[in-house]
Amino acid sequence: MAVSRTGDWARARRLLEAGSSRLEGAMQTALRQEAHALRKEVVQGLTQQAPGGEPLRPPSPLTLAARQLAGFSGTKALLVSGALRNSISVVVEGDEAFIGVSRTAKSPDGESLVDVAQLQEYGGPPVVIPMTPKMRRFLFALLRQAGLAGQSRSGGGRGVVVTQTPARPFLRPAFAKFRQGASRRFLARVAKELGLGGPG
Protein backbone atom coordinates (compact mmCIF):
# COMPACT_ATOMS: atom_id res chain seq x y z
CA MET A 1 0.00 0.00 0.00
CA ALA A 2 1.52 3.32 -1.05
CA VAL A 3 1.74 6.28 1.31
CA SER A 4 1.13 9.72 -0.14
CA ARG A 5 2.03 12.97 1.57
CA THR A 6 -0.28 15.94 1.54
CA GLY A 7 0.41 19.50 2.60
CA ASP A 8 3.58 21.56 2.64
CA TRP A 9 6.05 19.11 4.19
CA ALA A 10 9.06 21.29 3.45
CA ARG A 11 7.47 24.13 5.41
CA ALA A 12 6.58 21.78 8.27
CA ARG A 13 10.18 20.56 8.41
CA ARG A 14 11.48 24.14 8.55
CA LEU A 15 9.05 24.94 11.39
CA LEU A 16 10.22 21.94 13.41
CA GLU A 17 13.87 22.76 12.81
CA ALA A 18 13.35 26.30 14.11
CA GLY A 19 13.50 24.98 17.65
CA SER A 20 10.88 24.74 20.34
CA SER A 21 11.71 28.00 22.14
CA ARG A 22 11.60 30.04 18.97
CA LEU A 23 8.37 28.32 17.98
CA GLU A 24 6.86 28.97 21.42
CA GLY A 25 7.72 32.68 21.17
CA ALA A 26 6.21 32.87 17.70
CA MET A 27 3.04 31.18 18.92
CA GLN A 28 2.73 33.61 21.86
CA THR A 29 3.11 36.57 19.50
CA ALA A 30 0.56 35.10 17.09
CA LEU A 31 -1.88 34.50 19.95
CA ARG A 32 -1.57 38.12 21.15
CA GLN A 33 -2.02 39.38 17.58
CA GLU A 34 -5.14 37.28 17.07
CA ALA A 35 -6.57 38.36 20.44
CA HIS A 36 -6.09 42.05 19.66
CA ALA A 37 -7.53 41.54 16.17
CA LEU A 38 -10.64 39.98 17.73
CA ARG A 39 -10.93 42.90 20.18
CA LYS A 40 -10.76 45.26 17.20
CA GLU A 41 -13.54 43.26 15.49
CA VAL A 42 -15.79 43.61 18.59
CA VAL A 43 -15.08 47.34 18.98
CA GLN A 44 -15.69 48.03 15.29
CA GLY A 45 -18.90 46.00 15.44
CA LEU A 46 -20.20 48.22 18.25
CA THR A 47 -19.08 51.41 16.53
CA GLN A 48 -20.65 50.40 13.21
CA GLN A 49 -23.71 48.90 14.98
CA ALA A 50 -23.27 45.53 13.25
CA PRO A 51 -21.14 43.08 15.28
CA GLY A 52 -20.09 40.22 13.03
CA GLY A 53 -22.21 41.80 10.29
CA GLU A 54 -25.45 41.40 12.29
CA PRO A 55 -27.21 44.75 12.87
CA LEU A 56 -27.89 45.66 16.49
CA ARG A 57 -31.49 46.25 17.47
CA PRO A 58 -31.86 50.04 17.67
CA PRO A 59 -32.87 51.76 20.90
CA SER A 60 -36.61 52.18 21.46
CA PRO A 61 -38.24 55.61 21.06
CA LEU A 62 -38.58 55.80 24.86
CA THR A 63 -34.86 55.07 25.33
CA LEU A 64 -33.97 57.78 22.83
CA ALA A 65 -36.34 60.21 24.58
CA ALA A 66 -34.74 59.41 27.95
CA ARG A 67 -31.32 60.06 26.43
CA GLN A 68 -32.46 63.42 25.06
CA LEU A 69 -33.92 64.46 28.41
CA ALA A 70 -30.59 63.51 30.04
CA GLY A 71 -28.64 65.60 27.52
CA PHE A 72 -27.39 62.83 25.22
CA SER A 73 -28.08 63.25 21.52
CA GLY A 74 -26.71 59.92 20.21
CA THR A 75 -28.99 57.32 18.67
CA LYS A 76 -26.68 54.28 18.55
CA ALA A 77 -27.35 51.19 20.65
CA LEU A 78 -24.92 50.49 23.53
CA LEU A 79 -22.93 53.70 22.94
CA VAL A 80 -24.27 56.39 25.25
CA SER A 81 -20.92 57.07 26.91
CA GLY A 82 -18.66 54.58 25.13
CA ALA A 83 -17.79 52.94 28.47
CA LEU A 84 -18.97 49.46 27.42
CA ARG A 85 -17.08 49.59 24.11
CA ASN A 86 -13.96 50.96 25.81
CA SER A 87 -14.07 48.19 28.45
CA ILE A 88 -13.47 45.43 25.88
CA SER A 89 -10.06 44.12 26.90
CA VAL A 90 -7.50 41.45 26.08
CA VAL A 91 -5.74 39.27 28.66
CA VAL A 92 -3.26 36.64 27.47
CA GLU A 93 -2.03 34.02 29.93
CA GLY A 94 0.02 31.12 28.68
CA ASP A 95 -1.64 29.62 25.64
CA GLU A 96 -5.07 31.14 26.37
CA ALA A 97 -6.54 34.55 25.63
CA PHE A 98 -9.55 36.34 27.13
CA ILE A 99 -11.34 38.93 25.00
CA GLY A 100 -14.32 40.61 26.60
CA VAL A 101 -15.39 42.72 29.56
CA SER A 102 -13.40 42.16 32.75
CA ARG A 103 -15.30 41.53 35.99
CA THR A 104 -13.52 44.57 37.47
CA ALA A 105 -14.56 47.00 34.70
CA LYS A 106 -16.74 49.87 35.93
CA SER A 107 -18.62 52.67 34.20
CA PRO A 108 -17.84 56.31 35.14
CA ASP A 109 -20.69 56.14 37.68
CA GLY A 110 -19.38 52.89 39.23
CA GLU A 111 -21.77 50.42 37.57
CA SER A 112 -20.38 46.93 36.86
CA LEU A 113 -19.82 46.77 33.11
CA VAL A 114 -19.70 42.97 33.06
CA ASP A 115 -23.31 43.02 34.31
CA VAL A 116 -24.24 45.55 31.62
CA ALA A 117 -22.51 43.42 28.97
CA GLN A 118 -24.32 40.26 30.09
CA LEU A 119 -27.70 42.01 30.13
CA GLN A 120 -27.16 43.40 26.62
CA GLU A 121 -25.71 40.18 25.21
CA TYR A 122 -28.55 37.93 26.42
CA GLY A 123 -31.39 40.31 27.32
CA GLY A 124 -33.24 40.34 30.60
CA PRO A 125 -36.49 39.03 32.04
CA PRO A 126 -39.58 41.24 32.34
CA VAL A 127 -39.37 43.57 35.31
CA VAL A 128 -42.50 44.92 37.01
CA ILE A 129 -41.93 48.39 38.48
CA PRO A 130 -44.54 49.92 40.82
CA MET A 131 -45.25 53.50 39.75
CA THR A 132 -44.81 56.43 42.10
CA PRO A 133 -46.34 59.80 41.17
CA LYS A 134 -42.87 61.11 40.32
CA MET A 135 -42.19 58.11 38.05
CA ARG A 136 -45.58 58.58 36.38
CA ARG A 137 -44.75 62.23 35.58
CA PHE A 138 -41.37 61.16 34.18
CA LEU A 139 -42.99 58.44 32.05
CA PHE A 140 -45.49 60.94 30.62
CA ALA A 141 -42.61 63.33 29.85
CA LEU A 142 -40.81 60.50 28.03
CA LEU A 143 -43.95 59.59 26.08
CA ARG A 144 -44.39 63.25 25.03
CA GLN A 145 -40.70 63.52 24.07
CA ALA A 146 -40.96 60.32 22.01
CA GLY A 147 -44.19 61.44 20.34
CA LEU A 148 -46.12 58.60 21.94
CA ALA A 149 -48.38 60.58 24.31
CA GLY A 150 -51.87 59.12 24.55
CA GLN A 151 -50.84 55.64 23.41
CA SER A 152 -51.55 52.71 25.72
CA ARG A 153 -48.39 51.31 27.33
CA SER A 154 -47.68 48.03 29.10
CA GLY A 155 -49.08 48.05 32.62
CA GLY A 156 -50.97 51.29 32.09
CA GLY A 157 -53.78 51.92 34.55
CA ARG A 158 -52.58 49.30 37.05
CA GLY A 159 -49.99 51.47 38.78
CA VAL A 160 -47.09 49.46 37.36
CA VAL A 161 -44.79 49.50 34.34
CA VAL A 162 -43.44 46.30 32.83
CA THR A 163 -40.10 46.72 31.13
CA GLN A 164 -37.70 44.27 29.51
CA THR A 165 -34.21 44.70 28.04
CA PRO A 166 -34.03 42.95 24.66
CA ALA A 167 -30.91 40.98 23.69
CA ARG A 168 -28.39 42.97 21.65
CA PRO A 169 -25.57 40.45 21.16
CA PHE A 170 -22.29 42.21 20.41
CA LEU A 171 -19.74 39.55 21.43
CA ARG A 172 -21.10 36.27 20.05
CA PRO A 173 -21.63 37.50 16.45
CA ALA A 174 -18.13 39.02 16.36
CA PHE A 175 -16.63 35.82 17.77
CA ALA A 176 -18.50 33.68 15.22
CA LYS A 177 -17.30 35.81 12.31
CA PHE A 178 -13.74 35.89 13.61
CA ARG A 179 -13.66 32.12 14.09
CA GLN A 180 -13.83 31.72 10.30
CA GLY A 181 -10.28 31.18 9.06
CA ALA A 182 -8.78 31.45 12.56
CA SER A 183 -6.52 28.39 12.23
CA ARG A 184 -5.17 29.56 8.89
CA ARG A 185 -4.53 33.09 10.19
CA PHE A 186 -2.85 31.80 13.33
CA LEU A 187 -0.50 29.49 11.42
CA ALA A 188 0.31 32.26 8.95
CA ARG A 189 1.19 34.59 11.85
CA VAL A 190 3.43 31.93 13.40
CA ALA A 191 5.15 31.35 10.06
CA LYS A 192 5.71 35.09 9.63
CA GLU A 193 7.28 35.36 13.10
CA LEU A 194 9.62 32.50 12.18
CA GLY A 195 10.58 34.22 8.93
CA LEU A 196 8.82 31.64 6.76
CA GLY A 197 6.35 34.01 5.11
CA GLY A 198 2.88 34.93 6.23
CA PRO A 199 0.56 37.96 6.18
CA GLY A 200 2.17 41.26 5.18
C-alpha positions in Angstrom: 0.0 0.0 0.0 1.5 3.3 -1.1 1.7 6.3 1.3 1.1 9.7 -0.1 2.0 13.0 1.6 -0.3 15.9 1.5 0.4 19.5 2.6 3.6 21.6 2.6 6.1 19.1 4.2 9.1 21.3 3.5 7.5 24.1 5.4 6.6 21.8 8.3 10.2 20.6 8.4 11.5 24.1 8.6 9.1 24.9 11.4 10.2 21.9 13.4 13.9 22.8 12.8 13.3 26.3 14.1 13.5 25.0 17.7 10.9 24.7 20.3 11.7 28.0 22.1 11.6 30.0 19.0 8.4 28.3 18.0 6.9 29.0 21.4 7.7 32.7 21.2 6.2 32.9 17.7 3.0 31.2 18.9 2.7 33.6 21.9 3.1 36.6 19.5 0.6 35.1 17.1 -1.9 34.5 20.0 -1.6 38.1 21.2 -2.0 39.4 17.6 -5.1 37.3 17.1 -6.6 38.4 20.4 -6.1 42.0 19.7 -7.5 41.5 16.2 -10.6 40.0 17.7 -10.9 42.9 20.2 -10.8 45.3 17.2 -13.5 43.3 15.5 -15.8 43.6 18.6 -15.1 47.3 19.0 -15.7 48.0 15.3 -18.9 46.0 15.4 -20.2 48.2 18.2 -19.1 51.4 16.5 -20.7 50.4 13.2 -23.7 48.9 15.0 -23.3 45.5 13.3 -21.1 43.1 15.3 -20.1 40.2 13.0 -22.2 41.8 10.3 -25.5 41.4 12.3 -27.2 44.8 12.9 -27.9 45.7 16.5 -31.5 46.3 17.5 -31.9 50.0 17.7 -32.9 51.8 20.9 -36.6 52.2 21.5 -38.2 55.6 21.1 -38.6 55.8 24.9 -34.9 55.1 25.3 -34.0 57.8 22.8 -36.3 60.2 24.6 -34.7 59.4 27.9 -31.3 60.1 26.4 -32.5 63.4 25.1 -33.9 64.5 28.4 -30.6 63.5 30.0 -28.6 65.6 27.5 -27.4 62.8 25.2 -28.1 63.3 21.5 -26.7 59.9 20.2 -29.0 57.3 18.7 -26.7 54.3 18.6 -27.4 51.2 20.7 -24.9 50.5 23.5 -22.9 53.7 22.9 -24.3 56.4 25.3 -20.9 57.1 26.9 -18.7 54.6 25.1 -17.8 52.9 28.5 -19.0 49.5 27.4 -17.1 49.6 24.1 -14.0 51.0 25.8 -14.1 48.2 28.4 -13.5 45.4 25.9 -10.1 44.1 26.9 -7.5 41.4 26.1 -5.7 39.3 28.7 -3.3 36.6 27.5 -2.0 34.0 29.9 0.0 31.1 28.7 -1.6 29.6 25.6 -5.1 31.1 26.4 -6.5 34.6 25.6 -9.5 36.3 27.1 -11.3 38.9 25.0 -14.3 40.6 26.6 -15.4 42.7 29.6 -13.4 42.2 32.7 -15.3 41.5 36.0 -13.5 44.6 37.5 -14.6 47.0 34.7 -16.7 49.9 35.9 -18.6 52.7 34.2 -17.8 56.3 35.1 -20.7 56.1 37.7 -19.4 52.9 39.2 -21.8 50.4 37.6 -20.4 46.9 36.9 -19.8 46.8 33.1 -19.7 43.0 33.1 -23.3 43.0 34.3 -24.2 45.5 31.6 -22.5 43.4 29.0 -24.3 40.3 30.1 -27.7 42.0 30.1 -27.2 43.4 26.6 -25.7 40.2 25.2 -28.5 37.9 26.4 -31.4 40.3 27.3 -33.2 40.3 30.6 -36.5 39.0 32.0 -39.6 41.2 32.3 -39.4 43.6 35.3 -42.5 44.9 37.0 -41.9 48.4 38.5 -44.5 49.9 40.8 -45.3 53.5 39.8 -44.8 56.4 42.1 -46.3 59.8 41.2 -42.9 61.1 40.3 -42.2 58.1 38.1 -45.6 58.6 36.4 -44.8 62.2 35.6 -41.4 61.2 34.2 -43.0 58.4 32.0 -45.5 60.9 30.6 -42.6 63.3 29.9 -40.8 60.5 28.0 -44.0 59.6 26.1 -44.4 63.2 25.0 -40.7 63.5 24.1 -41.0 60.3 22.0 -44.2 61.4 20.3 -46.1 58.6 21.9 -48.4 60.6 24.3 -51.9 59.1 24.6 -50.8 55.6 23.4 -51.6 52.7 25.7 -48.4 51.3 27.3 -47.7 48.0 29.1 -49.1 48.0 32.6 -51.0 51.3 32.1 -53.8 51.9 34.5 -52.6 49.3 37.1 -50.0 51.5 38.8 -47.1 49.5 37.4 -44.8 49.5 34.3 -43.4 46.3 32.8 -40.1 46.7 31.1 -37.7 44.3 29.5 -34.2 44.7 28.0 -34.0 42.9 24.7 -30.9 41.0 23.7 -28.4 43.0 21.7 -25.6 40.5 21.2 -22.3 42.2 20.4 -19.7 39.6 21.4 -21.1 36.3 20.0 -21.6 37.5 16.4 -18.1 39.0 16.4 -16.6 35.8 17.8 -18.5 33.7 15.2 -17.3 35.8 12.3 -13.7 35.9 13.6 -13.7 32.1 14.1 -13.8 31.7 10.3 -10.3 31.2 9.1 -8.8 31.4 12.6 -6.5 28.4 12.2 -5.2 29.6 8.9 -4.5 33.1 10.2 -2.9 31.8 13.3 -0.5 29.5 11.4 0.3 32.3 8.9 1.2 34.6 11.9 3.4 31.9 13.4 5.1 31.4 10.1 5.7 35.1 9.6 7.3 35.4 13.1 9.6 32.5 12.2 10.6 34.2 8.9 8.8 31.6 6.8 6.4 34.0 5.1 2.9 34.9 6.2 0.6 38.0 6.2 2.2 41.3 5.2 
